[in-house]
Amino acid sequence: MGRNMEQRLSVQAEVKGIDATSLKLIAVLAMLIDHIGGLFFADFLGFQVVGRITLPIMAFFVAEGYIHTRSFKKYTMRLALTGLASVVPYGLVFKDWYTSGNIMLTLLMGLLAIWFYDNTTNPVLKYLAISALCVVSFLGDWSVIGVFLVLAFYVARKQQKIYNGWIIAIIALMFIFGVIIIWAVPDSLSIMGINASTMNEYLYPFAIGGACIFALPLLSRYNGERGKGSRAFFYLFYPLHLLALYLLKLAIEYYI
């Protein structure tokens, strides 16, 4: 009886922490809050700050997915199809048809960057391919920063002994980058004669990107377990929540 109790306690200790499904649910909830804020409360910073934890968590699990997937082609196809299915809903919600703002495109470029990093022996071709993927990522959300995060998490994963150290370093750099933009860039722009609207339009999203550091405590608690739930949910959520927000927007405009 005592031995069975010890075994149960041992199993519980091994899985202590946060599993993949729970972390992904946190990420998509933060994304939903971010998009609600962007659509209905654009002047309130809090919604966007919450949403900054989404990218690090998603990038982390793209790197994990590459390592554990049984079929790279199928994994790539799932990301690509989800991205394509999200183009129209995103355009309808945010009225942006040129730079899609599609996080799935960025994650797809990050996944392909891992593949080229892992499978291309010629260093020139390797980094040319990764650079080309970074250029394409400018059509998506977070652009090259997202690709860098996915690739950096993968490289960190291969150095398991200092894995948590890599995670801290990567996200801390994003935090520092955001702080620098908030405090230093406006003064520099003013000196150069560039007005504040330029800061708001082009640099503001990167400035609040420093809030990505709030993903750090969550990722550090990852226990390596997959967790329960359907994998398809997370692929369907992105286009469907955008479509739901668009319908909600129409309803509000109609009745108010």
Contacts in CASP RR format, 6 or more apart in sequence:
PFRMAT RR
TARGET T0000
AUTHOR 0000-0000-0000
METHOD contacts of the structure
MODEL  1
MGRNMEQRLSVQAEVKGIDATSLKLIAVLAMLIDHIGGLFFADFLGFQVV
GRITLPIMAFFVAEGYIHTRSFKKYTMRLALTGLASVVPYGLVFKDWYTS
GNIMLTLLMGLLAIWFYDNTTNPVLKYLAISALCVVSFLGDWSVIGVFLV
LAFYVARKQQKIYNGWIIAIIALMFIFGVIIIWAVPDSLSIMGINASTMN
EYLYPFAIGGACIFALPLLSRYNGERGKGSRAFFYLFYPLHLLALYLLKL
AIEYYI
14 223 0 8 1.000
15 223 0 8 1.000
15 225 0 8 1.000
16 223 0 8 1.000
17 221 0 8 1.000
17 222 0 8 1.000
17 223 0 8 1.000
18 218 0 8 1.000
18 221 0 8 1.000
18 222 0 8 1.000
18 223 0 8 1.000
19 222 0 8 1.000
19 223 0 8 1.000
19 224 0 8 1.000
19 225 0 8 1.000
19 226 0 8 1.000
19 227 0 8 1.000
20 61 0 8 1.000
20 64 0 8 1.000
20 222 0 8 1.000
20 224 0 8 1.000
20 225 0 8 1.000
20 226 0 8 1.000
20 227 0 8 1.000
21 226 0 8 1.000
21 227 0 8 1.000
21 228 0 8 1.000
21 229 0 8 1.000
22 227 0 8 1.000
23 57 0 8 1.000
23 60 0 8 1.000
23 61 0 8 1.000
23 218 0 8 1.000
23 219 0 8 1.000
23 222 0 8 1.000
24 57 0 8 1.000
24 58 0 8 1.000
24 61 0 8 1.000
24 234 0 8 1.000
26 53 0 8 1.000
26 57 0 8 1.000
26 218 0 8 1.000
27 53 0 8 1.000
27 54 0 8 1.000
27 57 0 8 1.000
27 58 0 8 1.000
28 54 0 8 1.000
28 234 0 8 1.000
28 237 0 8 1.000
28 238 0 8 1.000
28 241 0 8 1.000
30 50 0 8 1.000
30 51 0 8 1.000
30 52 0 8 1.000
30 53 0 8 1.000
30 54 0 8 1.000
31 51 0 8 1.000
31 54 0 8 1.000
31 103 0 8 1.000
31 238 0 8 1.000
31 241 0 8 1.000
32 241 0 8 1.000
33 47 0 8 1.000
33 50 0 8 1.000
33 51 0 8 1.000
34 47 0 8 1.000
34 48 0 8 1.000
34 50 0 8 1.000
34 51 0 8 1.000
34 52 0 8 1.000
34 54 0 8 1.000
35 93 0 8 1.000
35 241 0 8 1.000
35 242 0 8 1.000
35 245 0 8 1.000
36 47 0 8 1.000
36 245 0 8 1.000
37 44 0 8 1.000
37 47 0 8 1.000
37 48 0 8 1.000
38 47 0 8 1.000
38 48 0 8 1.000
38 94 0 8 1.000
39 93 0 8 1.000
39 94 0 8 1.000
39 245 0 8 1.000
39 249 0 8 1.000
40 249 0 8 1.000
40 252 0 8 1.000
41 47 0 8 1.000
45 208 0 8 1.000
48 208 0 8 1.000
48 211 0 8 1.000
49 208 0 8 1.000
49 211 0 8 1.000
49 214 0 8 1.000
50 211 0 8 1.000
51 211 0 8 1.000
52 208 0 8 1.000
52 209 0 8 1.000
52 210 0 8 1.000
52 211 0 8 1.000
52 212 0 8 1.000
52 214 0 8 1.000
52 215 0 8 1.000
53 211 0 8 1.000
53 212 0 8 1.000
53 214 0 8 1.000
53 215 0 8 1.000
53 218 0 8 1.000
54 103 0 8 1.000
55 103 0 8 1.000
55 141 0 8 1.000
55 142 0 8 1.000
55 145 0 8 1.000
55 146 0 8 1.000
55 149 0 8 1.000
55 212 0 8 1.000
55 215 0 8 1.000
56 149 0 8 1.000
56 170 0 8 1.000
56 171 0 8 1.000
56 174 0 8 1.000
56 212 0 8 1.000
56 215 0 8 1.000
56 216 0 8 1.000
56 219 0 8 1.000
57 215 0 8 1.000
57 218 0 8 1.000
57 219 0 8 1.000
58 103 0 8 1.000
58 107 0 8 1.000
59 107 0 8 1.000
59 110 0 8 1.000
59 146 0 8 1.000
59 149 0 8 1.000
59 150 0 8 1.000
59 153 0 8 1.000
60 149 0 8 1.000
60 153 0 8 1.000
60 167 0 8 1.000
60 219 0 8 1.000
60 222 0 8 1.000
62 79 0 8 1.000
62 107 0 8 1.000
62 110 0 8 1.000
62 111 0 8 1.000
62 114 0 8 1.000
62 150 0 8 1.000
62 153 0 8 1.000
63 114 0 8 1.000
63 150 0 8 1.000
63 151 0 8 1.000
63 153 0 8 1.000
63 154 0 8 1.000
63 157 0 8 1.000
64 153 0 8 1.000
64 157 0 8 1.000
65 75 0 8 1.000
66 72 0 8 1.000
66 75 0 8 1.000
66 111 0 8 1.000
66 114 0 8 1.000
66 115 0 8 1.000
66 154 0 8 1.000
67 154 0 8 1.000
67 157 0 8 1.000
69 75 0 8 1.000
72 115 0 8 1.000
75 111 0 8 1.000
76 108 0 8 1.000
76 111 0 8 1.000
76 112 0 8 1.000
78 235 0 8 1.000
79 104 0 8 1.000
79 107 0 8 1.000
79 108 0 8 1.000
79 111 0 8 1.000
80 104 0 8 1.000
80 108 0 8 1.000
81 235 0 8 1.000
82 104 0 8 1.000
82 235 0 8 1.000
82 236 0 8 1.000
82 238 0 8 1.000
82 239 0 8 1.000
83 102 0 8 1.000
83 104 0 8 1.000
83 105 0 8 1.000
83 108 0 8 1.000
83 238 0 8 1.000
83 239 0 8 1.000
85 239 0 8 1.000
86 100 0 8 1.000
86 102 0 8 1.000
86 104 0 8 1.000
86 238 0 8 1.000
86 239 0 8 1.000
86 242 0 8 1.000
87 100 0 8 1.000
87 102 0 8 1.000
89 239 0 8 1.000
89 240 0 8 1.000
89 242 0 8 1.000
89 243 0 8 1.000
89 246 0 8 1.000
90 96 0 8 1.000
90 100 0 8 1.000
90 101 0 8 1.000
90 102 0 8 1.000
90 242 0 8 1.000
91 97 0 8 1.000
91 100 0 8 1.000
92 242 0 8 1.000
92 243 0 8 1.000
92 246 0 8 1.000
93 242 0 8 1.000
93 245 0 8 1.000
93 246 0 8 1.000
93 249 0 8 1.000
94 101 0 8 1.000
99 138 0 8 1.000
99 139 0 8 1.000
99 140 0 8 1.000
100 139 0 8 1.000
100 140 0 8 1.000
100 141 0 8 1.000
101 139 0 8 1.000
101 140 0 8 1.000
101 141 0 8 1.000
102 139 0 8 1.000
102 140 0 8 1.000
102 141 0 8 1.000
103 140 0 8 1.000
103 141 0 8 1.000
103 142 0 8 1.000
103 238 0 8 1.000
104 238 0 8 1.000
105 136 0 8 1.000
105 137 0 8 1.000
105 139 0 8 1.000
105 140 0 8 1.000
105 141 0 8 1.000
106 137 0 8 1.000
106 140 0 8 1.000
106 141 0 8 1.000
106 142 0 8 1.000
106 143 0 8 1.000
106 146 0 8 1.000
106 147 0 8 1.000
107 146 0 8 1.000
107 150 0 8 1.000
109 133 0 8 1.000
109 134 0 8 1.000
109 136 0 8 1.000
109 137 0 8 1.000
109 147 0 8 1.000
110 133 0 8 1.000
110 137 0 8 1.000
110 146 0 8 1.000
110 147 0 8 1.000
110 150 0 8 1.000
110 151 0 8 1.000
111 150 0 8 1.000
112 133 0 8 1.000
113 129 0 8 1.000
113 130 0 8 1.000
113 133 0 8 1.000
113 134 0 8 1.000
113 147 0 8 1.000
113 150 0 8 1.000
113 151 0 8 1.000
114 150 0 8 1.000
114 151 0 8 1.000
114 154 0 8 1.000
116 126 0 8 1.000
116 129 0 8 1.000
116 130 0 8 1.000
116 133 0 8 1.000
117 126 0 8 1.000
117 130 0 8 1.000
117 151 0 8 1.000
117 154 0 8 1.000
117 155 0 8 1.000
120 126 0 8 1.000
120 129 0 8 1.000
130 147 0 8 1.000
130 151 0 8 1.000
133 147 0 8 1.000
134 143 0 8 1.000
134 144 0 8 1.000
134 147 0 8 1.000
134 148 0 8 1.000
137 143 0 8 1.000
137 144 0 8 1.000
137 146 0 8 1.000
137 147 0 8 1.000
138 144 0 8 1.000
142 149 0 8 1.000
145 174 0 8 1.000
145 206 0 8 1.000
149 170 0 8 1.000
149 174 0 8 1.000
152 166 0 8 1.000
152 170 0 8 1.000
153 166 0 8 1.000
153 167 0 8 1.000
153 170 0 8 1.000
155 166 0 8 1.000
156 162 0 8 1.000
156 163 0 8 1.000
156 165 0 8 1.000
156 166 0 8 1.000
156 167 0 8 1.000
156 170 0 8 1.000
157 163 0 8 1.000
159 166 0 8 1.000
164 220 0 8 1.000
167 216 0 8 1.000
167 219 0 8 1.000
167 220 0 8 1.000
168 216 0 8 1.000
168 220 0 8 1.000
171 212 0 8 1.000
171 213 0 8 1.000
171 215 0 8 1.000
171 216 0 8 1.000
171 219 0 8 1.000
172 213 0 8 1.000
172 216 0 8 1.000
174 209 0 8 1.000
174 210 0 8 1.000
174 212 0 8 1.000
174 213 0 8 1.000
175 210 0 8 1.000
175 211 0 8 1.000
175 212 0 8 1.000
175 213 0 8 1.000
176 210 0 8 1.000
177 206 0 8 1.000
177 209 0 8 1.000
177 210 0 8 1.000
178 206 0 8 1.000
178 207 0 8 1.000
178 208 0 8 1.000
178 209 0 8 1.000
178 210 0 8 1.000
179 210 0 8 1.000
181 203 0 8 1.000
181 206 0 8 1.000
181 207 0 8 1.000
182 207 0 8 1.000
185 199 0 8 1.000
185 203 0 8 1.000
185 207 0 8 1.000
186 196 0 8 1.000
186 199 0 8 1.000
189 195 0 8 1.000
189 196 0 8 1.000
189 198 0 8 1.000
189 199 0 8 1.000
190 196 0 8 1.000
END
